[in-house]
Amino acid sequence: MLIRLLFFGATADAVGSRKLELEIDENTSAGTLIAQIIQQHPSLATHKLLIAVNEQYADADMILNDGDRVAVFTAVSGG
């Protein structure tokens, strides 16, 4: 299955790109995908990562589907 990854802010800096495409196995969860990305880009482990799948916040248990767009970002705060 082909997944499109989008990185924002500090996550894009850590990965060195704003977009990637990745082949994953069927029945891969969002949490498993994030663990794979952290393994490839260890500096991501220093961030509290949030994910959205197809523009909807997602939890780690969500099973991904072919063609999903997965956004990876950190919490944003302001005041």
Long-range contacts (C-beta under 8 A, 24 or more apart in sequence): 1-25, 1-26, 1-28, 1-64, 1-65, 1-66, 1-67, 2-66, 2-67, 3-33, 3-64, 3-66, 3-67, 3-68, 3-69, 3-70, 4-67, 4-68, 4-69, 4-70, 5-37, 5-69, 5-70, 5-71, 5-72, 6-69, 6-70, 6-71, 6-72, 7-71, 7-72, 7-73, 8-71, 8-72, 8-73, 8-74, 9-73, 9-74, 9-76, 10-47, 10-74, 11-44, 11-47, 11-49, 11-72, 11-73, 11-74, 14-41, 14-43, 14-44, 14-47, 15-41, 15-44, 16-41, 24-64, 27-63, 28-63, 28-64, 29-60, 29-61, 29-62, 29-63, 29-64, 30-58, 30-59, 30-60, 30-61, 30-62, 30-64, 30-70, 31-59, 31-60, 31-61, 33-64, 33-70, 34-60, 34-72, 37-72, 44-72, 47-74, 48-74, 48-75, 49-73, 49-74, 50-74, 50-75
